[in-house]
Amino acid sequence: MTQRRLVALVDGHVQGVGFRWWARGEAAGLRLSGSAENLADGRVRVVAEGPEGALTELLRRLPSGPGRVDEVVEEWAEPVGEQGFATF
């Protein structure tokens, strides 16, 4: 099972609607570690690490989160050892 790191930049109306907490719950349900944080430009940055299949599923779910998702830009990398899931 290949471990990977996903960085997803979620654009739209995603701040102030509970998107970070929703993403945290989705990631926890998939047993992923990482974080979700609001960016100054209005996007939410979701970082997750774990099995590639679970990350792909999280990526598939992101557009259905609360608010309005206009675009999700993904970047894949090698994991760095995230533990737990934080929100900022």
Secondary structure, 3 states (H helix, E strand, C coil): CCEEEEEEEEEEECCCCCHHHHHHHHHHHCCCEEEEEECCCCCEEEEEEEEHHHHHHHHHHHHHCCCEEEEEEEEEECCCCCCCEEEC
